[in-house]
Amino acid sequence: MRRWAAGMVTAIVVTLAWGAPAAARTSAPGQVALVGVPGLMWTDVTEGDTPNLWRLAGESAVGSLSVKSVGTITCPYDGWLTVSAGVRSAVGQRCGLPPEPVEGTNMLHEFGWFASVAGVPTAGSVGAAGGTMAVGPGGVLALSDENGAVGRYHATIDEVTDWSAPVIAVDVDVLIRPYIAADGKVSRDPESVAPAVRAAAVRQADAQVGAVLAKLPPSTTVLVAGLADHGSVPHLRVAMMRAPGTTGTSLLGSGSTHRDDMIILPDLTATLFSAAGQAAATPPTVIGQPLRVGDPIPREEALERLRDADTAGQTIRNMGGIFFTALAVLQVLFYVAAFLLLRRRSALGTVRVAAVALASIPVSTYLINLTPWEASPAPTLTLVGGLAACVVVLAVLALRAARLTRPENILAPLLVVAGVTAAVLLGDLLSGTHLQLNSVMGYTGVVGARYYGLGNIPFALLATAVLLVATGVADTLVRHGRRSIAVALIAGLGVFAMILGGWPGVGSDFGGVIAFVPGIAVAALIVAGRRVSVWKLGLFCVAGGVIVLSIAYLDYRRPPGSQTHLGRFVGQIFDGTFWPVIARKLDAMLGTLLSPNLMPVVIAAVAFLVFAVLRPDQATAGVLPVAFERAPMLKAGLLGALVSGGVGMLVNDSGAAVLSMALALAVPLVLSAGIRAIQLDGGSADGGRPQGAVKQTRVA
């Protein structure tokens, strides 16, 4: 069960309080050296081919470096520029090596352009005047001040005779140079050089790193980073930190990723300041946090874990498009088949099984991460096979649960699938979101859009599952005259899930809170027998915005090094720099409206629901009306989920993905309940109306 199960047990007894981040085990302030080797991956580091890097890994904290900057690919220029600025930075769609300094000087003639456009302080303020030394163009770019200058500059390692500067940056570009095309840009090919050529370049890079390590004083904090991609496919890269007195291997993480084995490029910027004893001078615009050293771990185990992490990220990235295309096709085919077959009594069972299986797919994408599929000889095949097995097992359990409960209980499969989905996602939030990482319905460090917390698709699934489970249980409570308890259950469970989803460092989901609040309110009001109007819905959305801004403001009041992106967004509101963030998210949301993998699911599901409401006998043989008649509160769960999904589509950059996943879970489960009701009625949509059915609440 890996770390998730253990984390779940621990998390149950941990309260959601503002805890100080784990202290970084770093050396006393002193000399720090950053050695950048653009393109270096953990698969390159072996005892035979890279003895210097292998030896360094044995006495360092090691981790995966997500080099994501602005575009899909991070070239060396972008990587060094990001280290310089402390924020994700880029010079264009395609770029190559960093610029050479003006001949005979220690200055960059291009850097003034970046500083004036971006308006971002650089790492050049690290160290006293003349306290920085750069070796190679990338080193100058990393440490230059607003004028593009460093204290001392040397073109090559061999030129350096004095290694005593407080802050040093060394550009080892021998590995990346074979990947530079004739136009001076990084090659467009995934792998543009032969394995033998790369192996030779890796050995040369190892020799240069060894030369630097041999010349640095033992008291120097050494950072080695793979800084950039080497082709058109992003990878996780090497990150190492050797602090004075370190013995053995440990894992390297940061507060930016909330991972104990993964960091981002801006973390290197913050660490340069921290290791040089100038943490207080770190510009407030730097989004990274100083690196944190974890517990000791055998070197071979650590490196294998980091190699597997890149394999997992690559596998998820490669199959993401295929997966969502297949899911879209299955969803559309299901609705077409349901429309054609539901009026045939003999086909009801088949449609019901298909509905439950389809609804079991989303949570199975997280459950499979309880197994080490990425370590298998065939990761993709293992992932697909394991995912299919999870779907089958969950669907069978859900359908069998229907046989073990009261015959008139039509909600058993819905409660099982939605309950497992809610429990898995809530448990994942409480235990560090290890299941969402490297999941086809989650996120991956290779892509670098998110590293922890509740993703947009998981939010849609969590909100839908929680509302369906709560209203499913509420239906029984209402039938027994416990309406007030039913309303309290929906509100309590919904608010608990909503707070977890939005809490900094747990879910850290901004748009999810805005969308979840109206969904909870709509479901609770319908169960309470109250009217729901458009203006009330608008007020609920405003309430969601107020709640999430309040949470973000509390995060903003924490020290800068402890803030999440929620708190930093409040800071951007105060200084007026938040509009680019809003514009970027709006552009991303609008882009999803044309997605061939998302919109067909939305269109097919919504069309099916609308037709089912307007023409129930023609569309679903009365399946949905019978479902709502036998389980009246189920309509509240479905409408609440649709409201959360619809609002979530508008306020999240994932756009249509939010609504499509809410529909993908909710509609098949509700349909399966209706089919079971018809089966119990002997195949007739109107032959078994229960006596004393609860009157439906009108929705304005």
C-alpha positions in Angstrom: 0.0 0.0 0.0 3.1 2.2 0.0 3.2 5.4 2.0 -0.5 6.2 1.5 -1.9 3.7 3.9 0.5 4.7 6.7 -0.2 8.4 6.0 -3.9 7.8 6.3 -3.6 6.3 9.8 -1.4 9.2 10.9 -3.6 11.8 9.3 -6.7 10.8 11.2 -5.2 11.9 14.5 -3.7 15.1 13.1 -5.7 18.3 13.4 -5.7 20.9 10.6 -3.7 23.6 12.4 -1.1 26.1 11.1 2.0 24.1 11.5 5.5 25.4 10.8 7.1 23.8 7.9 9.7 21.1 8.6 13.0 22.7 9.3 15.7 22.3 6.6 18.8 20.6 7.7 21.3 22.9 6.1 24.8 24.0 6.9 25.7 27.3 8.6 25.9 30.3 6.2 29.0 30.2 4.1 30.1 29.5 0.6 27.6 28.0 -1.9 28.2 26.8 -5.4 25.6 25.9 -8.0 26.9 23.5 -10.7 24.3 23.4 -13.6 24.5 20.5 -16.0 21.5 21.1 -18.4 20.0 17.9 -19.6 21.3 15.6 -16.9 18.9 12.8 -15.8 19.1 10.2 -13.1 19.4 7.5 -15.7 22.7 9.0 -16.7 24.2 8.6 -13.2 25.9 5.2 -12.8 28.9 4.0 -10.9 30.8 3.0 -14.0 30.1 6.0 -16.3 29.8 8.9 -13.9 32.1 8.1 -10.9 32.2 11.7 -9.7 28.4 12.2 -9.7 27.9 8.7 -8.3 30.3 9.5 -5.4 28.6 12.9 -4.9 25.2 11.2 -4.7 26.5 9.0 -1.9 27.2 12.0 0.3 24.3 14.3 -0.7 20.6 14.8 -0.5 19.2 13.8 -3.9 15.8 14.5 -5.6 14.0 15.0 -8.8 14.2 18.5 -10.3 11.1 19.7 -12.2 12.5 22.2 -14.7 9.2 23.5 -15.9 9.4 27.2 -16.7 6.8 28.7 -19.0 6.5 26.5 -22.0 6.3 22.8 -22.4 10.1 22.6 -22.8 12.7 24.4 -20.8 15.9 25.2 -22.7 19.2 26.1 -21.0 18.6 29.8 -21.5 15.1 29.5 -19.7 16.6 27.3 -16.9 19.4 29.7 -16.0 17.0 32.7 -16.4 14.5 31.1 -14.0 17.3 30.5 -11.4 18.2 34.2 -11.8 14.7 35.6 -11.4 13.4 33.1 -8.9 10.2 32.8 -10.9 9.4 30.8 -14.0 10.9 32.7 -16.9 11.3 32.1 -20.6 12.7 33.9 -23.7 10.5 32.4 -26.3 8.9 29.2 -27.7 12.2 27.7 -28.6 15.6 28.8 -27.4 19.1 27.4 -26.9 22.1 28.2 -24.8 22.3 31.3 -22.6 24.0 34.4 -24.1 27.7 34.9 -24.0 29.0 37.9 -21.9 30.3 40.9 -23.7 33.8 40.1 -24.8 36.4 41.0 -22.3 33.8 41.8 -19.6 31.8 40.2 -16.8 28.5 41.6 -18.1 25.6 40.4 -20.3 24.5 42.9 -22.9 21.0 41.2 -23.1 20.1 41.0 -19.4 19.0 44.5 -19.1 16.2 43.7 -21.6 14.8 41.0 -19.3 15.1 43.0 -16.2 13.2 45.9 -17.7 10.5 43.7 -19.1 10.0 41.3 -16.2 10.7 43.8 -13.5 12.0 41.0 -11.3 14.9 41.2 -8.9 17.7 38.8 -9.7 20.0 36.6 -7.7 22.7 39.0 -8.4 22.1 40.5 -5.0 23.4 37.3 -3.3 26.7 38.0 -1.6 28.5 41.3 -1.0 29.8 43.5 -3.9 32.2 41.4 -5.9 31.1 38.3 -3.9 29.8 36.4 -6.9 31.8 34.4 -9.4 30.4 32.8 -12.6 32.0 30.2 -14.8 30.4 30.0 -18.3 27.5 31.9 -19.8 24.8 30.3 -17.7 26.6 31.2 -14.5 26.6 34.8 -15.4 22.9 34.7 -16.2 22.2 33.1 -12.9 24.1 35.5 -10.7 24.1 38.8 -12.6 22.7 41.9 -11.1 20.2 44.3 -12.7 23.1 45.6 -14.9 23.9 42.1 -16.1 27.2 42.0 -14.2 28.8 39.5 -11.7 31.8 40.0 -9.5 34.2 37.8 -11.5 33.7 35.8 -14.7 35.7 32.9 -16.3 34.8 31.3 -19.5 36.0 27.8 -18.5 36.8 25.9 -15.3 40.5 25.7 -16.1 40.8 29.5 -16.1 39.7 29.7 -12.4 42.6 30.0 -9.9 40.6 31.4 -7.0 37.5 29.5 -5.8 36.9 31.6 -2.7 33.9 33.7 -3.8 30.9 33.4 -1.4 28.5 32.5 -4.2 29.6 30.6 -7.3 27.7 29.4 -10.4 29.3 27.0 -12.9 27.7 26.2 -16.3 28.7 22.7 -17.4 27.1 22.7 -20.9 29.0 19.8 -22.5 26.0 17.5 -22.2 23.5 19.8 -23.8 25.6 21.0 -26.7 25.1 17.9 -28.9 21.3 18.6 -28.7 21.6 22.1 -30.1 20.4 22.3 -33.7 22.0 24.2 -36.6 19.8 27.2 -35.8 21.2 27.4 -32.3 18.1 26.2 -30.7 17.4 23.0 -28.7 16.4 20.2 -31.2 12.8 19.6 -31.9 13.3 15.8 -31.8 12.7 13.8 -28.7 16.1 12.2 -28.9 18.3 13.9 -31.5 21.6 12.1 -30.7 22.6 8.5 -30.6 22.9 6.8 -27.2 26.6 6.5 -27.6 27.0 10.2 -28.3 25.0 11.0 -25.2 27.0 8.6 -23.0 30.2 10.2 -24.1 28.8 13.7 -23.3 27.7 12.5 -19.9 31.2 11.2 -19.1 32.6 14.6 -20.2 30.1 16.4 -17.9 31.0 14.1 -15.1 34.7 14.9 -15.5 34.0 18.6 -15.4 31.8 18.3 -12.3 34.6 16.3 -10.7 37.1 19.0 -11.5 34.9 21.6 -9.8 34.3 19.5 -6.8 38.1 18.9 -6.4 38.8 22.7 -6.3 36.0 23.7 -4.0 36.7 23.9 -0.2 35.2 21.1 1.9 33.0 23.7 3.7 31.2 24.7 0.5 27.5 23.8 0.1 27.3 22.3 -3.4 24.2 22.2 -5.6 24.2 20.1 -8.8 21.2 20.6 -11.0 20.0 19.3 -14.4 18.5 22.8 -15.1 17.0 22.1 -18.6 15.5 19.7 -21.1 17.5 18.2 -23.9 14.8 17.7 -26.6 11.1 18.0 -27.3 10.1 15.8 -24.4 10.2 17.1 -20.8 11.8 14.9 -18.1 12.6 15.1 -14.4 16.2 16.1 -13.9 19.0 15.6 -11.4 19.1 17.6 -8.1 21.7 17.2 -5.5 22.8 19.2 -2.4 25.9 18.4 -0.4 26.2 20.4 2.8 29.3 20.5 4.9 29.6 17.5 7.1 27.0 15.4 5.2 27.6 11.7 5.2 25.5 9.2 3.3 22.5 9.7 1.0 19.2 11.3 1.9 16.2 12.6 -0.1 15.9 16.3 -1.2 12.6 18.1 -1.2 11.1 21.5 -0.7 8.1 23.4 0.6 7.3 24.4 -2.9 6.3 20.9 -4.0 5.4 19.5 -0.6 7.3 16.5 -1.6 10.3 14.9 0.1 12.0 14.0 -3.2 11.1 16.7 -5.7 12.1 20.4 -6.1 11.5 23.2 -8.7 14.0 25.6 -10.3 13.1 28.6 -8.2 14.0 26.6 -5.1 17.6 26.8 -6.2 17.3 30.6 -6.1 16.0 30.6 -2.5 18.6 28.1 -1.5 21.5 30.3 -2.9 20.3 33.1 -0.6 19.8 30.8 2.4 23.1 28.9 2.1 24.9 32.2 1.7 23.4 33.5 4.9 21.2 36.1 3.2 17.7 34.5 3.6 16.3 37.8 4.7 17.5 39.4 1.5 15.6 37.0 -0.7 13.4 39.1 -3.0 9.7 38.7 -2.2 9.0 37.8 -5.8 11.0 34.6 -5.5 8.4 31.7 -5.4 10.9 29.0 -4.4 11.8 27.8 -0.9 15.1 26.6 0.5 15.7 23.0 -0.1 15.0 20.5 2.7 17.1 17.5 3.6 15.1 14.4 4.5 15.9 11.2 6.3 18.9 8.9 5.2 18.2 6.4 2.5 20.6 3.9 0.7 22.0 5.5 -2.4 20.9 2.7 -4.7 17.4 2.8 -3.3 17.2 6.6 -3.6 18.4 6.7 -7.2 16.1 3.8 -8.3 13.2 5.7 -6.7 14.1 8.9 -8.6 14.5 7.0 -11.9 11.1 5.4 -11.4 9.6 8.8 -10.7 10.6 10.0 -14.2 9.3 6.8 -15.7 6.0 7.3 -14.0 5.8 10.9 -15.2 6.7 10.0 -18.7 4.2 7.2 -18.8 1.3 9.3 -17.5 2.2 12.2 -19.9 2.3 9.8 -22.9 -0.9 8.1 -22.2 -2.9 11.1 -20.9 -4.3 12.0 -24.3 -5.1 8.4 -25.3 -6.8 7.8 -22.0 -9.1 10.8 -22.2 -9.9 10.1 -25.8 -10.9 6.6 -24.9 -12.9 7.8 -22.0 -14.7 10.3 -24.2 -15.5 7.6 -26.7 -16.8 5.2 -24.1 -19.0 7.9 -22.5 -20.5 8.9 -25.8 -21.1 5.3 -26.9 -22.7 4.6 -23.5 -25.2 7.4 -23.8 -26.1 6.3 -27.4 -26.4 2.7 -26.3 -28.5 3.6 -23.3 -30.8 5.7 -25.4 -31.3 2.8 -27.8 -31.5 -0.1 -25.3 -33.2 1.2 -22.2 -36.7 0.5 -23.7 -35.7 -3.1 -24.1 -36.2 -5.0 -20.8 -33.7 -7.7 -21.7 -30.9 -5.1 -22.1 -31.5 -3.3 -18.7 -29.0 -5.4 -16.9 -26.3 -4.9 -19.5 -26.7 -1.1 -19.4 -26.6 -1.1 -15.6 -23.4 -3.1 -15.5 -21.8 -0.8 -18.1 -23.0 2.3 -16.1 -21.4 1.1 -12.8 -18.2 0.0 -14.6 -17.9 3.4 -16.3 -18.4 5.2 -13.0 -15.7 3.1 -11.5 -13.0 4.3 -13.9 -12.1 7.6 -12.3 -11.3 6.3 -8.8 -9.4 3.4 -10.3 -6.9 5.8 -11.8 -5.9 6.7 -8.2 -6.2 3.2 -6.6 -3.7 1.8 -9.1 -1.1 4.1 -7.6 -1.2 2.0 -4.4 0.9 -0.4 -6.5 4.5 0.2 -7.8 3.5 -0.1 -11.4 6.2 2.3 -12.6 8.9 -0.2 -11.4 7.7 -3.0 -13.6 9.5 -4.0 -16.8 6.5 -2.7 -18.9 5.1 0.3 -17.0 2.4 1.2 -19.5 1.1 -2.3 -19.9 1.1 -2.8 -16.1 -0.7 0.5 -15.6 -3.4 -0.2 -18.1 -3.9 -3.8 -16.9 -4.0 -2.7 -13.2 -6.5 0.1 -14.0 -8.8 -2.4 -15.8 -8.5 -4.8 -12.9 -9.5 -2.1 -10.4 -12.5 -1.1 -12.5 -13.7 -4.8 -12.6 -13.2 -5.4 -8.9 -14.9 -2.2 -7.8 -17.8 -2.7 -10.2 -18.3 -6.3 -9.0 -18.3 -5.2 -5.4 -20.8 -2.4 -6.1 -23.2 -4.7 -7.9 -22.8 -7.4 -5.3 -23.6 -4.9 -2.6 -26.9 -4.4 -4.2 -27.7 -8.1 -3.7 -26.6 -8.1 -0.1 -28.8 -5.1 0.9 -32.6 -4.7 1.0 -34.1 -5.6 -2.4 -35.8 -2.2 -2.6 -32.5 -0.4 -2.0 -31.6 1.0 -5.5 -28.7 3.1 -4.3 -26.2 0.4 -3.1 -23.9 0.5 -6.2 -24.1 4.3 -6.2 -23.1 4.5 -2.6 -20.3 2.0 -3.0 -18.7 3.7 -6.1 -19.2 7.2 -4.9 -18.2 6.3 -1.3 -15.0 4.7 -2.4 -14.3 7.7 -4.7 -14.9 10.2 -1.8 -12.9 8.1 0.7 -9.9 7.7 -1.6 -9.7 11.4 -2.5 -10.2 12.6 1.1 -7.7 10.1 2.4 -5.3 11.2 -0.3 -5.7 14.8 0.8 -5.0 13.9 4.4 -1.9 11.8 3.6 -0.1 14.1 1.2 -1.8 13.5 -2.2 0.5 10.6 -3.2 -2.3 9.0 -5.3 -3.0 12.1 -7.4 0.7 12.5 -8.3 1.5 10.6 -11.5 -2.2 9.6 -12.1 -3.9 10.1 -15.5 -6.6 12.0 -13.7 -4.2 13.8 -11.5 -0.9 15.6 -12.2 2.8 14.9 -12.7 6.0 16.7 -12.0 7.1 16.2 -15.5 4.4 18.5 -16.7 4.8 20.8 -13.7 1.4 22.3 -13.6 0.8 21.2 -10.0 2.9 19.2 -7.5 0.5 18.7 -4.5 -3.0 19.3 -3.3 -6.3 18.8 -5.1 -6.2 19.0 -8.8 -9.1 20.3 -10.8 -10.3 16.9 -12.1 -10.0 15.3 -8.6 -12.0 18.2 -7.3 -14.8 17.5 -9.7 -14.8 13.9 -8.7 -14.6 14.7 -5.0 -17.5 17.2 -5.0 -19.7 14.9 -7.0 -18.9 11.8 -4.9 -19.4 13.6 -1.6 -22.8 15.1 -2.7 -24.0 11.8 -4.1 -23.1 9.9 -0.9 -24.5 12.5 1.4 -27.8 12.7 -0.4 -28.0 8.9 -0.8 -27.8 8.6 3.0 -30.0 11.6 3.4 -32.7 9.8 1.4 -33.0 7.1 4.1 -33.0 9.7 6.9 -35.8 11.7 5.2 -37.9 8.6 4.8 -37.6 8.0 8.6 -38.6 11.6 9.4 -35.0 12.8 10.1 -34.9 15.7 7.5 -33.0 18.1 9.8 -30.3 15.4 10.4 -30.2 14.8 6.6 -29.6 18.5 5.9 -26.9 18.7 8.6 -25.2 15.6 7.1 -25.0 17.2 3.6 -23.8 20.5 5.0 -21.3 18.9 7.4 -19.8 16.4 5.0 -19.7 18.9 2.2 -18.1 21.7 4.3 -15.5 19.2 5.6 -14.5 18.1 2.1 -14.6 21.7 0.9 -12.3 23.0 3.7 -9.9 20.1 3.0 -9.9 20.9 -0.7 -9.1 24.6 -0.1 -6.9 24.5 2.9 -3.3 25.7 2.2 -0.8 22.8 2.1 -3.6 20.2 2.0 -5.8 20.8 -1.0 -4.7 24.3 -1.9 -7.5 24.5 -4.5 -8.7 28.1 -5.1 -11.5 27.6 -7.7 -12.7 24.4 -6.1 -14.0 26.2 -3.0 -15.9 28.7 -5.1 -17.6 25.9 -7.0 -18.2 23.5 -4.0 -20.1 26.0 -1.9 -23.1 26.5 -4.3 -23.2 22.7 -4.9 -23.5 22.0 -1.2 -26.0 24.8 -0.7 -28.2 23.6 -3.6 -28.3 20.0 -2.4 -29.0 21.0 1.2 -31.8 23.4 0.3 -33.5 20.8 -1.9 -33.3 18.2 0.8 -34.7 20.8 3.3 -37.6 21.4 0.9 -36.7 25.0 0.1 -36.8 26.8 -3.2 -33.5 27.4 -5.1 -33.5 30.5 -7.3 -30.9 32.1 -9.6 -30.2 34.9 -7.2 -29.6 32.5 -4.4 -27.2 30.5 -6.6 -25.3 33.7 -7.3 -25.1 34.5 -3.6 -23.7 31.0 -3.0 -21.0 31.6 -5.6 -20.1 34.9 -3.9 -20.0 33.1 -0.6 -17.6 30.6 -2.0 -15.4 33.4 -3.3 -15.4 35.1 0.1 -14.5 31.8 1.9 -11.6 31.0 -0.4 -10.2 34.6 -0.2 -10.4 34.4 3.6 -8.4 31.2 3.6 -6.0 32.7 1.1 -5.6 35.8 3.3 -4.8 33.7 6.3 -2.1 32.0 4.2 -0.8 35.4 3.1 -0.4 36.4 6.7 2.1 33.6 7.2 5.9 34.1 6.6 6.7 34.3 2.8 8.6 31.0 3.1 5.6 29.2 4.4 3.0 30.6 2.0 1.3 28.5 -0.8 0.2 29.9 -4.1 -3.1 30.9 -2.4 -1.3 33.4 -0.2 0.9 34.6 -3.0 -2.2 35.3 -5.0 -3.5 37.6 -2.3 -0.1 39.4 -2.4 -0.6 39.8 -6.1 -4.0 41.3 -5.5 -2.5 43.9 -3.1 0.3 44.9 -5.5 -1.9 44.9 -8.6 0.0 42.1 -10.4 -2.9 39.6 -10.4 -4.4 40.4 -13.8 -1.9 38.2 -15.8 -2.8 35.3 -13.6 -6.5 35.8 -14.2 -5.9 36.3 -17.9 -3.8 33.1 -18.2 -6.4 31.0 -16.4 -9.3 32.5 -18.4 -7.4 31.7 -21.6 -6.8 28.2 -20.5 -10.4 27.7 -19.5 -11.7 28.9 -22.8 -9.3 26.7 -24.6 -10.9 23.6 -23.1 -14.2 24.4 -24.6 -12.8 23.2 -27.9 -11.2 20.1 -26.5 -12.2 16.9 -28.5 -11.6 14.8 -25.4 -13.8 16.9 -23.0 -16.6 18.6 -24.8 -18.1 15.4 -26.3 -18.6 14.1 -22.8 -20.3 17.3 -21.7 -22.5 17.5 -24.8 -23.6 13.9 -24.7 -24.3 13.8 -21.0 -26.1 17.1 -20.9 -28.2 16.2 -24.0 -29.1 12.9 -22.4 -30.2 14.5 -19.2 -32.2 17.3 -20.9 -33.9 14.8 -23.2 -34.5 12.5 -20.2 -36.3 15.3 -18.3 -38.3 16.6 -21.3 -39.1 13.2 -22.9 -38.6 10.7 -20.1 -40.4 7.8 -21.8 -38.6 8.3 -25.1 -35.1 9.0 -23.7 -34.7 6.6 -20.8 -37.9 4.6 -20.7 -38.7 6.6 -17.6 -35.5 5.5 -15.8 -34.6 8.8 -14.3 -38.2 9.7 -13.1 -38.4 6.3 -11.4 -35.0 6.8 -9.8 -36.0 10.1 -8.3 -39.4 8.7 -7.2 -37.9 5.8 -5.3 -35.0 7.9 -4.0 -36.3 11.5 -4.0 -33.2 13.0 -2.4 -31.0 11.6 -5.2 -32.1 14.5 -7.4 -30.6 16.9 -4.9 -27.2 15.2 -5.2 -27.3 15.2 -9.0 -28.3 18.9 -9.2 -25.7 19.8 -6.6 -23.0 18.0 -8.5 -24.0 19.6 -11.7 -24.0 23.1 -10.1 -20.5 22.5 -8.7 -19.3 21.1 -12.0 -20.8 24.0 -14.0 -19.4 26.7 -11.7 -16.1 24.8 -11.5 -15.9 24.9 -15.3 -16.1 28.7 -15.2 -13.6 29.4 -12.4 -10.9 26.8 -13.0 -8.3 26.8 -15.8 -9.2 23.2 -16.5 -12.6 24.4 -17.7 -14.6 21.8 -19.4 -12.6 19.0 -17.7 -14.3 19.8 -14.4 -17.9 19.6 -15.7 -17.1 16.6 -17.9 -15.7 14.6 -15.0 -18.6 15.5 -12.7 -21.0 14.2 -15.4 -18.9 11.1 -16.1 -19.3 10.0 -12.5 -22.8 11.3 -11.6 -25.0 10.4 -14.6 -24.0 6.7 -14.9 -24.6 6.1 -11.2 -28.0 7.8 -11.2 -28.9 5.9 -14.3 -27.9 2.6 -12.7 -30.2 3.4 -9.7 -33.1 4.1 -12.1 -32.5 0.8 -14.0 -32.5 -1.1 -10.7 -35.8 0.6 -9.8 -37.4 -0.5 -13.1 -36.1 -4.1 -12.6 -37.7 -4.2 -9.2 -40.9 -3.0 -10.7 -40.9 -5.8 -13.2 -39.6 -3.9 -16.1 -42.2 -1.2 -16.2 -41.3 2.5 -15.6 -44.6 3.1 -13.9 -45.4 -0.2 -12.2 -43.9 0.3 -8.9 -44.3 3.7 -7.4 -43.7 3.4 -3.7 -46.4 4.4 -1.4 -45.8 7.6 0.5 -43.1 8.8 -1.9 -41.6 12.1 -0.7 -42.8 15.1 -2.7 -40.2 16.6 -5.0 -39.0 20.1 -4.2 -39.5 22.6 -7.0 -36.4 24.3 -8.4 -36.9 27.7 -9.8 
